[in-house]
Amino acid sequence: VSHDFQSPLMNIQGYADLLKTVEGEEERIEYAEVIERETKRLSNLTKQLLLLTSLDQEAYPLKVTDYSLDEQLKAVIRKYRWRMDEVGIELSYKIPAATIRADEELLENVWENLLTNAIKYNREDGTIGITLEQDGKTRVIISDTGTGIPEDEMSQVFDKFYRVDDSRTKEGTGLGLSIVRQIISLHGGEVAIESELGKGTRFIITLPSKEN
């Protein structure tokens, strides 16, 4: 935790000092953008850490309601569509109407974490697929054509602060997948992962039916 907070704080301090002396407007804007980016990184880290701590301590009260899972998934897609368009990622999805009984706010965290990972670790002009299935249980499958995960590291990706390749994940917190697993576990569900290095990754989220 200390390391992950120190890095952006040092960048903010360093570029803030540079802003005091820089004269060129172009450099001033560049330094301000770094500070803004690192501030957002700290904010995201803080929010994810607080959520994970609450989940770990079982202090997060589940707010279970019946809601439209298909509409939630489509809303998350709309939220991040611009990022996919920016790097030329093609999205395909099959999301039929589906109602689920769950904590809507917590599950939104799951879909956002998985979709942003699929974007971040994809290749330019790659693809992302999202499928929703209901057959007694509810399954959401999110796949990408990205870098994939080495087989010997598959069991570690859900560990707190674990990064497959630290040099490629400066934007990440290393907490997203741990949060995903905790939330799905709280709902009595399961997370499965399939990945092939250099070809891509699939996350399969299985949740119990409404009646359960």
Salt bridges, closest charged atoms under 4 A:
ASP4 OD1 - HIS3 ND1 3.86
ASP4 OD2 - ARG163 NH2 2.69
ASP17 OD1 - LYS20 NZ 3.62
GLU25 OE1 - ARG28 NE 3.92
GLU36 OE2 - LYS40 NZ 3.76
GLU38 OE2 - ARG41 NH1 3.21
ASP56 OD2 - LYS160 NZ 3.48
ASP66 OD1 - ARG101 NH1 3.13
ASP66 OD2 - LYS210 NZ 3.78
ASP85 OD1 - ARG81 NE 3.88
GLU112 OE2 - LYS79 NZ 2.70
GLU133 OE1 - ARG139 NE 3.11
ASP135 OD2 - ARG139 NH2 2.65
ASP165 OD2 - ARG168 NE 3.14
ASP166 OD1 - ARG163 NH1 3.71
GLU194 OE1 - ARG202 NE 2.98
GLU196 OE2 - LYS199 NZ 3.57
